[in-house]
């Protein structure tokens, strides 16, 4: 089957056939529904999330199983799954219904105090890392190997560096990458989110209110959750976040590596990112390279 057209009509039919008790509720697309999934409002209090491609489908059962368990151990709200839909003849993958949670994505201009925000987020990540990881999902294709070895992306990173030769300091960027590859997580596997980005952090009344989208979560090396250091924070707030996350130098080196890899492939035109993301990624690269010089 070709990838399906995911629209309101499809969602309405899936709800009517699988959850008829909700079939009378209005359905409309969420303003920003994300890339990995297409998201729709279902009435006033629920959302429907459908994977946009086959390689996102394994995330559905993972979130259904683990989010209720993690929610009991975390200091901020996370998504609440209400039901899991089945694939059928017109939509080939499992899908989810969640509680809707109000909030705005965490752009800096929506946050009252970035230092307080940094402290709150660090506390959430500490609690996530401390959550019981017994039986949790290890890195793999379901989360694009977040929490595993950065060597998975070595060839892609070097391709990006070749494409960007003359546009960035490729020698310094290679040093950052090599420093990341020279280290590994020395602790027991721990929970990580995998995509701590402004779009997955919800703000209400200027403060961090919830963390959403655990599709790339898993159990392993938490270094990937440090990327927000360079995507959202700067100056004093960056230092507050760093001090509030007492991780070893190797983990910070891998955090820079995860962040550099993603930003390099964006600015090298390897992802189809929009111009806003490309501009942001250039700024992130500058921050990561400067941070390496300051801390390595």
SULVENLIN-V69538 format. One line per field, one symbol per residue. ss: DSSP state (H for helix, E for strand, C for the rest). phi: phi as a letter, one per 30 degrees, with the letter a starting at -180 (. if undefined). Layout:
BEGIN
ss: ???
phi: ???
END
This chain:
BEGIN
ss: CCCCCCCHHHHHHHHHHHCHHHCCCCEEECCCCCCCEEEEEECCCEEEEEECCHHHCHHHHHHHHHHHHHHCCCCCECCCEEEEECCCCCCCCCEEEEECCCCEECCHHHCCCHHHHHHHHHHHHHHHHHCCCCCCCECCHHHCCCCCCHHHHHHHHHHHHHHCECCECHHHHHHHHHHHHCCCCCCCCEEECCCCCHHHEEEECCEEEEECCCCCCEEECHHHHHCHHHHCCCHHHHHHHHHHCCCCHHHHHHHHHHHHHHHHHHHCCCCCCCHHHHHHHHHHHHHHHHHHHHHC
phi: .deddcbedddddddddcbddcddddbaddebcicdbcbbdbicbbbcbbedaddcdddddddedcddddedccdbdbecdcabdcdbdcbcbdbbcbddbdlcdddedccdbdddedddddddddddddddceidddeaddbhieicddeecddddddddddcejcbddddddddddddddbadccddbdbdjadbedccccbhibdcabbhcdcdlblddeddcedecdbcahdddddddddcdcddddddddddeddedddddddicbiddedddddddddeeddddddddcd
END
